């Protein structure tokens, strides 16, 4: 199964979740959940899974779990859909 890795910059406690462009060479994603009790990470996983059309279990944070800068791996896709 193919996979892609994506470097993201996460902004928790946003008004609503969505793509916010680029930040320091990474895709900036606003997440409505707070960065408490892993809530923002779980919402990020759900957001990316929904956008890429894969189950949540195929999206993993493989680096930066406690940081705003994260490395995410998405299995089951060979390229990412447009972020528009």
ZAKOLDO-925820 format. One record per atom (N, C-alpha, C, O, CB): residue number from 1; atom name; z, x negated, y negated. Coordinates in steps of 0.2 Angstrom, whole numbers, plus 2048, in hexadecimal, padded with zeros to 3 digits. Glycine has a CB too. Example, Ala and Ser with C-alpha at 12.3 -4.5 7.8 and 13.67 -1.06 7.14 Angstrom:
1:N:827:7BE:81C
1:CA:827:7C2:816
1:C:827:7BE:810
1:O:82A:7B9:811
1:CB:82D:7C7:816
2:N:823:7C0:80B
2:CA:824:7BC:805
2:C:827:7C0:800
2:O:828:7BD:7FA
2:CB:81D:7BA:803
REM end
This chain:
1:N:800:7FC:806
1:CA:800:800:800
1:C:800:7FC:7FA
1:O:804:7F7:7FA
1:CB:806:805:800
2:N:7FC:7FD:7F5
2:CA:7FC:7F9:7EF
2:C:801:7FB:7EA
2:O:804:801:7EA
2:CB:7F5:7FA:7EB
3:N:803:7F7:7E5
3:CA:808:7F8:7E0
3:C:806:7F4:7DA
3:O:802:7F0:7DA
3:CB:80F:7F6:7E3
4:N:809:7F7:7D5
4:CA:808:7F3:7CE
4:C:80F:7F2:7CB
4:O:814:7F5:7CD
4:CB:804:7F7:7C9
5:N:810:7ED:7C7
5:CA:816:7EB:7C4
5:C:815:7EC:7BC
5:O:80F:7EA:7BA
5:CB:818:7E4:7C5
6:N:81A:7EF:7B9
6:CA:819:7F0:7B2
6:C:81F:7EE:7AE
6:O:825:7EF:7B0
6:CB:818:7F8:7B1
7:N:81E:7EA:7A9
7:CA:824:7E8:7A5
7:C:825:7EE:79F
7:O:820:7EF:79C
7:CB:823:7E1:7A1
8:N:82B:7F0:79F
8:CA:82C:7F6:79A
8:C:832:7F4:795
8:O:836:7F0:797
8:CB:82D:7FC:79D
9:N:832:7F7:790
9:CA:838:7F7:78B
9:C:83A:7FE:78A
9:O:836:802:788
9:CB:836:7F3:784
10:N:840:7FF:78C
10:CA:843:806:78C
10:C:848:807:786
10:O:84C:803:785
10:CB:847:807:793
11:N:846:80D:783
11:CA:84B:80F:77E
11:C:84E:815:780
11:O:84B:81B:780
11:CB:847:810:777
12:N:855:815:782
12:CA:859:81B:784
12:C:85B:81F:77E
12:O:85A:81D:778
12:CB:85F:818:788
13:N:85D:825:780
13:CA:860:82A:77B
13:C:85A:82C:776
13:O:85C:82D:770
13:CB:866:827:778
14:N:854:82D:778
14:CA:84F:82F:774
14:C:84F:837:774
14:O:852:83A:778
14:CB:848:82C:776
15:N:84C:83A:76F
15:CA:84B:841:76E
15:C:848:844:775
15:O:84A:849:777
15:CB:848:843:768
16:N:843:841:777
16:CA:83F:843:77D
16:C:83C:83C:780
16:O:83B:838:77D
16:CB:83A:848:77C
17:N:83B:83D:787
17:CA:838:837:78A
17:C:831:837:789
17:O:82D:83C:789
17:CB:83A:837:792
18:N:82E:831:788
18:CA:827:830:787
18:C:825:829:786
18:O:829:824:785
18:CB:824:834:782
19:N:81F:827:786
19:CA:81C:821:784
19:C:81C:820:77D
19:O:81A:824:779
19:CB:815:820:787
20:N:81E:81A:77A
20:CA:81F:818:773
20:C:81B:812:771
20:O:81C:80F:76C
20:CB:826:817:771
21:N:816:811:775
21:CA:811:80B:773
21:C:814:804:776
21:O:816:804:77C
21:CB:811:80A:76C
22:N:813:7FF:773
22:CA:815:7F8:775
22:C:81A:7F5:771
22:O:81B:7F7:76B
22:CB:80F:7F4:775
23:N:81F:7F1:775
23:CA:824:7EE:771
23:C:825:7E7:775
23:O:826:7E6:77A
23:CB:82B:7F2:772
24:N:823:7E2:771
24:CA:824:7DB:773
24:C:820:7DA:77A
24:O:822:7D6:77E
24:CB:82B:7D9:774
25:N:81A:7DC:77A
25:CA:816:7DB:780
25:C:817:7E0:786
25:O:814:7DF:78B
25:CB:816:7D4:782
26:N:81C:7E4:785
26:CA:81E:7E9:78A
26:C:81C:7F0:788
26:O:81C:7F2:782
26:CB:825:7E8:78C
27:N:81B:7F4:78D
27:CA:81A:7FB:78C
27:C:821:7FE:78A
27:O:826:7FE:78D
27:CB:817:7FF:792
28:N:821:801:784
28:CA:828:804:782
28:C:828:80C:784
28:O:823:810:783
28:CB:828:804:77A
29:N:82D:80D:787
29:CA:82E:814:78A
29:C:835:817:787
29:O:83A:814:788
29:CB:82E:814:791
30:N:835:81C:784
30:CA:83B:820:781
30:C:83D:824:787
30:O:839:828:78A
30:CB:839:824:77B
31:N:844:824:788
31:CA:847:828:78D
31:C:84C:82C:78A
31:O:851:82A:786
31:CB:84A:823:793
32:N:84D:833:78B
32:CA:851:837:788
32:C:858:836:78B
32:O:85D:838:788
32:CB:84F:83E:78A
33:N:859:833:791
33:CA:860:832:794
33:C:863:82D:791
33:O:860:828:78E
33:CB:85F:831:79C
34:N:86A:82D:791
34:CA:86E:827:78E
34:C:86E:821:793
34:O:86D:823:799
34:CB:875:829:78C
35:N:870:81B:791
35:CA:870:816:795
35:C:877:815:798
35:O:87B:810:798
35:CB:86E:80F:792
36:N:879:81B:79B
36:CA:880:81B:79E
36:C:87F:81E:7A6
36:O:87B:822:7A7
36:CB:885:820:79A
37:N:883:81A:7AA
37:CA:883:81C:7B1
37:C:87C:81D:7B4
37:O:87B:821:7B8
37:CB:886:823:7B2
38:N:878:818:7B2
38:CA:871:817:7B5
38:C:86C:81D:7B3
38:O:867:81E:7B6
38:CB:872:817:7BD
39:N:86E:822:7AF
39:CA:86A:828:7AD
39:C:864:826:7AA
39:O:85F:829:7AC
39:CB:86E:82C:7A8
40:N:863:821:7A6
40:CA:85D:81F:7A3
40:C:858:81C:7A8
40:O:852:81D:7A8
40:CB:85E:81A:79D
41:N:85B:818:7AD
41:CA:857:815:7B2
41:C:854:81B:7B6
41:O:84E:81A:7B8
41:CB:85B:810:7B6
42:N:858:81F:7B8
42:CA:856:825:7BC
42:C:850:829:7B9
42:O:84B:82B:7BC
42:CB:85B:829:7BE
43:N:851:82A:7B2
43:CA:84C:82E:7AF
43:C:846:82A:7AE
43:O:840:82D:7AE
43:CB:84F:830:7A8
44:N:846:823:7AD
44:CA:840:81F:7AC
44:C:83C:81F:7B3
44:O:836:820:7B3
44:CB:842:818:7AB
45:N:840:81F:7B8
45:CA:83D:81F:7BF
45:C:839:826:7C0
45:O:833:826:7C2
45:CB:842:81E:7C5
46:N:83C:82C:7BE
46:CA:839:832:7BE
46:C:833:833:7BA
46:O:82E:836:7BC
46:CB:83E:837:7BD
47:N:834:830:7B4
47:CA:82E:831:7AF
47:C:828:82D:7B1
47:O:823:82F:7B1
47:CB:831:82E:7A8
48:N:829:827:7B4
48:CA:824:823:7B6
48:C:821:826:7BC
48:O:81A:826:7BD
48:CB:826:81B:7B7
49:N:825:828:7C1
49:CA:822:82B:7C7
49:C:81E:831:7C5
49:O:818:832:7C8
49:CB:828:82E:7CC
50:N:820:836:7C1
50:CA:81C:83B:7BF
50:C:816:839:7BB
50:O:810:83D:7BC
50:CB:820:840:7BA
51:N:816:834:7B7
51:CA:810:832:7B4
51:C:80B:82F:7B8
51:O:805:830:7B8
51:CB:812:82D:7AE
52:N:80D:82C:7BD
52:CA:808:828:7C2
52:C:807:82D:7C8
52:O:803:82B:7CC
52:CB:80B:822:7C4
53:N:80A:832:7C9
53:CA:809:837:7CE
53:C:80B:834:7D5
53:O:808:836:7DA
53:CB:801:838:7CF
54:N:811:831:7D5
54:CA:814:82F:7DB
54:C:81B:831:7DC
54:O:81E:833:7D7
54:CB:813:827:7DC
55:N:81D:831:7E2
55:CA:824:833:7E3
55:C:829:82E:7E0
55:O:827:828:7DF
55:CB:826:834:7EA
56:N:82F:831:7DE
56:CA:834:82C:7DA
56:C:836:826:7DF
56:O:837:821:7DC
56:CB:83A:831:7D9
57:N:836:827:7E5
57:CA:838:822:7EA
57:C:833:81C:7E9
57:O:835:816:7EC
57:CB:838:824:7F1
58:N:82D:81D:7E7
58:CA:828:817:7E6
58:C:829:814:7E0
58:O:824:80F:7DE
58:CB:821:81A:7E7
59:N:82D:815:7DB
59:CA:82E:812:7D5
59:C:835:80E:7D5
59:O:83A:811:7D7
59:CB:82E:817:7CF
60:N:835:808:7D4
60:CA:83B:804:7D5
60:C:83C:7FF:7CF
60:O:837:7FC:7CC
60:CB:83B:7FF:7DB
61:N:842:7FF:7CC
61:CA:843:7FA:7C7
61:C:845:7F3:7CB
61:O:84A:7F3:7CE
61:CB:849:7FC:7C2
62:N:841:7EE:7CA
62:CA:842:7E8:7CE
62:C:845:7E2:7C9
62:O:847:7DD:7CC
62:CB:83C:7E6:7D1
63:N:846:7E4:7C3
63:CA:849:7DF:7BE
63:C:84B:7E2:7B8
63:O:848:7E7:7B5
63:CB:844:7D9:7BD
64:N:851:7E0:7B5
64:CA:854:7E2:7AF
64:C:857:7E9:7AF
64:O:856:7ED:7AB
64:CB:84E:7E3:7AA
65:N:85A:7EB:7B5
65:CA:85D:7F2:7B6
65:C:862:7F3:7B0
65:O:863:7F9:7AF
65:CB:860:7F2:7BD
66:N:865:7EE:7AD
66:CA:86A:7F0:7A8
66:C:868:7EE:7A1
66:O:86C:7ED:79D
66:CB:871:7EC:7AA
67:N:862:7EC:7A1
67:CA:85F:7EA:79B
67:C:85A:7EF:798
67:O:857:7F3:79C
67:CB:85B:7E3:79B
68:N:858:7EF:792
68:CA:852:7F3:78F
68:C:84C:7F0:792
68:O:847:7F4:792
68:CB:852:7F3:787
69:N:84B:7EA:793
69:CA:845:7E7:796
69:C:845:7E7:79D
69:O:84A:7E4:7A0
69:CB:844:7E0:793
70:N:841:7EB:7A0
70:CA:841:7EC:7A7
70:C:83A:7EA:7AB
70:O:835:7EA:7A7
70:CB:843:7F3:7A9
71:N:83A:7E8:7B1
71:CA:834:7E7:7B5
71:C:834:7ED:7BA
71:O:839:7ED:7BE
71:CB:834:7E0:7B8
72:N:82F:7F1:7BA
72:CA:82F:7F6:7BF
72:C:829:7F6:7C4
72:O:824:7F3:7C2
72:CB:82E:7FD:7BB
73:N:82A:7F7:7CA
73:CA:825:7F7:7CF
73:C:823:7FE:7D1
73:O:828:802:7D3
73:CB:827:7F3:7D5
74:N:81D:800:7D1
74:CA:81B:806:7D3
74:C:816:806:7D9
74:O:811:803:7D9
74:CB:817:80A:7CD
75:N:818:808:7DF
75:CA:814:808:7E5
75:C:80F:80E:7E6
75:O:811:813:7E3
75:CB:819:808:7EB
76:N:80A:80D:7E9
76:CA:805:812:7EA
76:C:800:813:7E5
76:O:7FC:818:7E5
76:CB:809:819:7EB
77:N:800:80F:7E0
77:CA:7FA:80F:7DB
77:C:7F7:808:7DA
77:O:7FB:803:7DB
77:CB:7FD:811:7D4
78:N:7F1:807:7D9
78:CA:7EE:801:7D8
78:C:7ED:7FF:7D1
78:O:7EC:7F9:7CF
78:CB:7E7:801:7DC
79:N:7ED:804:7CD
79:CA:7EC:803:7C6
79:C:7F0:809:7C2
79:O:7F1:80F:7C5
79:CB:7E5:803:7C3
80:N:7F2:808:7BC
80:CA:7F6:80D:7B9
80:C:7F2:812:7B5
80:O:7EC:810:7B3
80:CB:7FB:80A:7B4
81:N:7F4:818:7B5
81:CA:7F0:81D:7B1
81:C:7F1:81C:7AA
81:O:7F5:818:7A8
81:CB:7F2:825:7B3
82:N:7EC:81F:7A5
82:CA:7ED:81D:79E
82:C:7F4:820:79C
82:O:7F6:825:79E
82:CB:7E7:821:79A
83:N:7F6:81D:796
83:CA:7FD:81F:794
83:C:7FC:824:78E
83:O:801:824:78A
83:CB:800:819:791
84:N:7F7:827:78D
84:CA:7F6:82C:788
84:C:7F9:832:789
84:O:7F8:837:785
84:CB:7EF:82C:786
REM end
